[in-house]
C-alpha cells in the first residue's frame, strides 16, 4: 500500500484519502437531500451519537461502549424507519443520474416519444388559460414512466382522453372531483380526486398553500411533473424534483411539459426569485 503522508503514529495511504473523500461527498449529498426538513436534526443527532460511540470505544470505556453499541446495533433499522422518504428520494436521484439508466432505457425513451407525439397538449394549455382567468384551483400530475397506481387508487379512476371541457368540469368548485389531483399518463386522464404527499420543505415560500405544497411534495417523491394553479390568485407553478418554476407564460408551460414528456428537459431547474414575482407575490397561493 502506497503511503500518502504520515502524521505522528498515523500512516495515511492514498486509499484512505480517497475513502475519506468519498464519504465526505456521500454525507454532503445526504445533507442536501434532507436540508430544510426536520430530518436534518435527526441525522445530525445520530451522527453525533455515532461519533461519541467511536470515541468511547477508542478510550476503552467498556460499559458506555457496550450501551452505545447495543443502540447502534439497531440503529440501521431505526434509520430506515425514520428516513424512509429520504432514502426513497436518494435512490431515485441515483437512478436518474446513472449511465445505466441513460443507455439501458434508450429504447424505452424512444417508445415514450412515440405515444406522446399524439398527446394533445393544447387541450391542457386551453384549460389552464381558463382556470387561471377564473381563479379556479387545479392540480395536474404528468407521468411518462408509470401510471402511479398507488396515487391513482386514492381517487376515482377515469381513464379518459385529455379534454379541455373534462378538465374544467373536474376542477369546477361545485363538482365532487375538484378537491384533489388529476393524474395524466399516456395522454389519458387516469384518475381524479387523488391525494398527493405534501412537501415538508421549510424553505418553501410562506404564501404557498396546501395545493402548491402538494405539487412540490409529489415531485419530490416521484419522477413526475406537477402543475398547480392557485384558487386565490390564479398563479401557476410547475414542480419537478422538489424544485418549482413560477411566473411562467402559458407558452413556457407548454414547452416545459413537452420537454418532460419527450425526456428532453434541461439538467437544472432554476427557482424564480422573489424579486421576479409580481406585486401579488404576497398573496396566498
Secondary structure as the mmCIF struct_conf table of DSSP 4:
data_model
#
loop_
_struct_conf.conf_type_id
_struct_conf.id
_struct_conf.beg_label_comp_id
_struct_conf.beg_label_asym_id
_struct_conf.beg_label_seq_id
_struct_conf.end_label_comp_id
_struct_conf.end_label_asym_id
_struct_conf.end_label_seq_id
STRN STRN1 UNK A 3 UNK A 7
TURN_TY1_P TURN_TY1_P1 UNK A 8 UNK A 9
STRN STRN2 UNK A 10 UNK A 13
HELX_RH_AL_P HELX_RH_AL_P1 UNK A 14 UNK A 34
TURN_TY1_P TURN_TY1_P2 UNK A 35 UNK A 36
BEND BEND1 UNK A 37 UNK A 37
TURN_TY1_P TURN_TY1_P3 UNK A 38 UNK A 38
HELX_RH_AL_P HELX_RH_AL_P2 UNK A 39 UNK A 58
TURN_TY1_P TURN_TY1_P4 UNK A 59 UNK A 60
HELX_RH_AL_P HELX_RH_AL_P3 UNK A 62 UNK A 73
TURN_TY1_P TURN_TY1_P5 UNK A 74 UNK A 74
HELX_RH_AL_P HELX_RH_AL_P4 UNK A 75 UNK A 82
TURN_TY1_P TURN_TY1_P6 UNK A 83 UNK A 83
HELX_RH_AL_P HELX_RH_AL_P5 UNK A 84 UNK A 97
HELX_RH_AL_P HELX_RH_AL_P6 UNK A 99 UNK A 104
TURN_TY1_P TURN_TY1_P7 UNK A 105 UNK A 105
HELX_RH_AL_P HELX_RH_AL_P7 UNK A 106 UNK A 116
TURN_TY1_P TURN_TY1_P8 UNK A 117 UNK A 118
HELX_RH_AL_P HELX_RH_AL_P8 UNK A 121 UNK A 133
TURN_TY1_P TURN_TY1_P9 UNK A 134 UNK A 135
STRN STRN3 UNK A 138 UNK A 143
BEND BEND2 UNK A 144 UNK A 145
HELX_RH_AL_P HELX_RH_AL_P9 UNK A 149 UNK A 152
TURN_TY1_P TURN_TY1_P10 UNK A 153 UNK A 154
BEND BEND3 UNK A 155 UNK A 155
STRN STRN4 UNK A 156 UNK A 161
HELX_RH_AL_P HELX_RH_AL_P10 UNK A 164 UNK A 170
TURN_TY1_P TURN_TY1_P11 UNK A 171 UNK A 171
TURN_TY1_P TURN_TY1_P12 UNK A 173 UNK A 174
BEND BEND4 UNK A 175 UNK A 175
TURN_TY1_P TURN_TY1_P13 UNK A 176 UNK A 177
BEND BEND5 UNK A 178 UNK A 180
STRN STRN5 UNK A 181 UNK A 185
TURN_TY1_P TURN_TY1_P14 UNK A 186 UNK A 187
STRN STRN6 UNK A 188 UNK A 194
HELX_LH_PP_P HELX_LH_PP_P1 UNK A 197 UNK A 199
TURN_TY1_P TURN_TY1_P15 UNK A 202 UNK A 203
BEND BEND6 UNK A 204 UNK A 204
TURN_TY1_P TURN_TY1_P16 UNK A 206 UNK A 207
HELX_RH_AL_P HELX_RH_AL_P11 UNK A 210 UNK A 221
BEND BEND7 UNK A 222 UNK A 223
STRN STRN7 UNK A 225 UNK A 229
TURN_TY1_P TURN_TY1_P17 UNK A 231 UNK A 233
STRN STRN8 UNK A 236 UNK A 240
TURN_TY1_P TURN_TY1_P18 UNK A 241 UNK A 242
STRN STRN9 UNK A 243 UNK A 246
BEND BEND8 UNK A 247 UNK A 247
HELX_RH_AL_P HELX_RH_AL_P12 UNK A 250 UNK A 261
TURN_TY1_P TURN_TY1_P19 UNK A 262 UNK A 263
BEND BEND9 UNK A 267 UNK A 267
HELX_LH_PP_P HELX_LH_PP_P2 UNK A 270 UNK A 273
HELX_RH_3T_P HELX_RH_3T_P1 UNK A 274 UNK A 276
BEND BEND10 UNK A 277 UNK A 277
HELX_RH_3T_P HELX_RH_3T_P2 UNK A 279 UNK A 282
BEND BEND11 UNK A 283 UNK A 283
#
